[in-house]
Each structure stands twice: as structure tokens, then as C-alpha cells.
Amino acid sequence: MSRFLAAILLSIAGVASAGEPASPLQHFRDPASPYPFSAAVRAGDTLYLSGQIGVDAQGKLPADFEAQARQAMDNLVAALSMAGLGMQHVVKCVVMIEDMARWPEFNRVYLDYFPDRARLPARSAFGSSGLALGAALEVECIAHYPQQGTQGMP
């Protein structure tokens, strides 16, 4: 096997060859997910979470706005958990919401996931239409992925 082919195979497997750093990317994906994307991707000390809608494990999207908001946030918690992180690691959120008049209702749900009001993530929001699967909202986040041994730090 050529050295080049061996390096490619080791790179795909996530193993560095002598003198070469391992890939800085790490993908977190539920193998049972029918969707064609990773729930989260780590790049160095940053974890990028895919936008989450309020679809449950059975692929059902509740009609109720609050139920969708809670499920979307629960889906973010699950994506963070795959990477060994929690909501305290989130540094930025982007909220896409179909009806901005529901913004106060979303905020009540959102704050349940961030009990420390002194340490809320930065956030952007905008009105949107045509979200995936007819969802009323979508939330995506960026989290700090601390170096090994510091994950429990606040």
C-alpha cells in the first residue's frame, strides 16, 4: 500500500500517522437519525450544533407551539450530551421563528433551559417561513468545547 493511501485511510479512521496531527473535526450523529446531517460537529474548542426543530424521536412534530419549543430545546440538550456537554457550555444561539408575535412565549421556554440569568448565551433571532417539516421554530447553537478535563467547568 502506498504511503499516500495509508495516510488517507488513517485520516478517515481518525488516526494520525507519525508526525501528523489528528483531524481537528469530530462529528456527533445519532446513527438512527433519518436526517442527512450531524447533530453537532466539533472544530477545536468549538461545537457547532445543527438547527433543531420540535420533532420527537418518532419523527412527529406537535401542533402546539410550546411543545415544539420544548422539544427543540430538548433536542439541543441531546445533541450536546452526545459530545459530553451541557447547556452551560452554550455561548451563542440563533432562533428562527415563524411568527415573531410568539417571541415572548418562546422566551419563557428558553429560559427554563438557562437557569443562570447572569450567564445567558448571546442570541440572534429572526422571523422565518418555510422551516423544515412545517416547524414553527428552529434553534441552532454554538458551544464551547473545553479541553479534556475541563468539561465540568461552569
GITA-V886051 format. One record per residue. N is the residue number from 1. RES is the residue in three letters. PSI is psi in whole degrees, -180 to 180 (999 if undefined). NEAR is the number of other ideal C-beta (glycine too) atoms within 8 Angstrom. D_CENTER is the distance of its C-alpha to the mean C-alpha in Angstrom with 1 decimal. Layout:
[[N/RES/PSI/NEAR/D_CENTER] [N/RES/PSI/NEAR/D_CENTER]]
This chain:
[[1/MET/138/4/38.6] [2/SER/155/5/38.2] [3/ARG/-39/5/36.4] [4/PHE/-48/6/34.2] [5/LEU/-40/8/33.1] [6/ALA/-42/10/32.6] [7/ALA/-40/10/30.3] [8/ILE/-47/8/28.2] [9/LEU/-41/9/28.1] [10/LEU/-37/10/27.2] [11/SER/-45/10/24.5] [12/ILE/-40/6/23.0] [13/ALA/-8/6/23.3] [14/GLY/18/6/21.5] [15/VAL/132/7/24.9] [16/ALA/142/9/26.6] [17/SER/166/8/30.3] [18/ALA/128/4/32.7] [19/GLY/-3/3/32.2] [20/GLU/137/7/28.9] [21/PRO/151/5/25.6] [22/ALA/158/7/22.8] [23/SER/134/8/20.0] [24/PRO/-3/6/17.6] [25/LEU/141/7/14.7] [26/GLN/128/7/13.0] [27/HIS/135/8/11.0] [28/PHE/115/11/9.3] [29/ARG/133/9/10.3] [30/ASP/118/6/12.1] [31/PRO/-20/4/15.6] [32/ALA/-8/4/16.6] [33/SER/133/7/14.1] [34/PRO/-4/4/16.3] [35/TYR/143/4/13.8] [36/PRO/54/2/14.3] [37/PHE/160/6/11.0] [38/SER/145/8/8.7] [39/ALA/-32/13/5.5] [40/ALA/152/15/4.9] [41/VAL/127/10/8.0] [42/ARG/132/13/10.0] [43/ALA/101/7/12.8] [44/GLY/-126/6/15.2] [45/ASP/12/6/14.2] [46/THR/136/10/11.0] [47/LEU/120/14/7.5] [48/TYR/120/9/5.8] [49/LEU/132/14/2.3] [50/SER/153/10/4.6] [51/GLY/138/9/6.5] [52/GLN/136/13/7.2] [53/ILE/179/15/11.0] [54/GLY/31/16/13.2] [55/VAL/137/10/14.2] [56/ASP/-178/9/15.2] [57/ALA/-23/3/15.7] [58/GLN/3/4/19.0] [59/GLY/14/7/17.6] [60/LYS/140/6/19.2] [61/LEU/112/12/18.4] [62/PRO/151/9/20.4] [63/ALA/-30/4/22.8] [64/ASP/130/6/22.5] [65/PHE/-49/10/20.3] [66/GLU/-40/8/19.6] [67/ALA/-39/10/18.7] [68/GLN/-43/15/16.2] [69/ALA/-46/15/14.7] [70/ARG/-42/11/14.6] [71/GLN/-39/13/13.2] [72/ALA/-44/15/10.2] [73/MET/-40/14/9.7] [74/ASP/-37/8/10.5] [75/ASN/-36/13/8.0] [76/LEU/-42/15/5.2] [77/VAL/-44/11/7.9] [78/ALA/-41/9/8.3] [79/ALA/-43/14/5.2] [80/LEU/-41/16/6.1] [81/SER/-36/9/9.5] [82/MET/-32/11/9.6] [83/ALA/3/13/9.5] [84/GLY/20/5/12.0] [85/LEU/173/10/10.4] [86/GLY/-180/7/10.6] [87/MET/-25/9/10.2] [88/GLN/-13/7/13.1] [89/HIS/-10/13/11.2] [90/VAL/131/13/9.2] [91/VAL/-19/8/11.5] [92/LYS/137/10/10.7] [93/CYS/148/12/9.6] [94/VAL/128/11/10.9] [95/VAL/126/13/12.4] [96/MET/124/12/14.4] [97/ILE/134/14/17.0] [98/GLU/-39/10/20.0] [99/ASP/105/7/22.5] [100/MET/-15/7/22.4] [101/ALA/-18/4/25.1] [102/ARG/4/12/22.5] [103/TRP/-48/9/20.7] [104/PRO/-37/6/22.6] [105/GLU/-42/10/21.6] [106/PHE/-43/13/17.9] [107/ASN/-38/8/18.5] [108/ARG/-42/8/20.2] [109/VAL/-49/12/17.3] [110/TYR/-45/11/14.8] [111/LEU/-24/9/17.3] [112/ASP/-25/9/17.4] [113/TYR/-9/10/14.0] [114/PHE/76/12/15.3] [115/PRO/-24/6/18.9] [116/ASP/94/7/19.9] [117/ARG/-17/7/20.9] [118/ALA/-11/4/22.0] [119/ARG/45/7/18.6] [120/LEU/146/7/16.4] [121/PRO/159/9/13.7] [122/ALA/154/6/15.0] [123/ARG/146/9/14.2] [124/SER/155/8/15.4] [125/ALA/149/9/16.2] [126/PHE/153/7/18.3] [127/GLY/144/8/20.1] [128/SER/156/9/19.3] [129/SER/157/5/21.0] [130/GLY/36/3/20.5] [131/LEU/159/13/16.8] [132/ALA/138/6/15.9] [133/LEU/19/7/18.1] [134/GLY/21/5/19.7] [135/ALA/153/14/17.0] [136/ALA/-18/11/18.0] [137/LEU/161/17/14.7] [138/GLU/140/13/11.2] [139/VAL/129/13/8.6] [140/GLU/151/10/6.0] [141/CYS/163/11/5.5] [142/ILE/136/11/6.9] [143/ALA/153/14/8.0] [144/HIS/126/8/11.4] [145/TYR/92/11/11.8] [146/PRO/159/8/15.5] [147/GLN/156/5/18.2] [148/GLN/135/4/19.4] [149/GLY/-5/4/21.2] [150/THR/12/7/19.6] [151/GLN/-30/9/16.3] [152/GLY/-4/3/18.2] [153/MET/144/5/19.2] [154/PRO/999/3/18.5]]
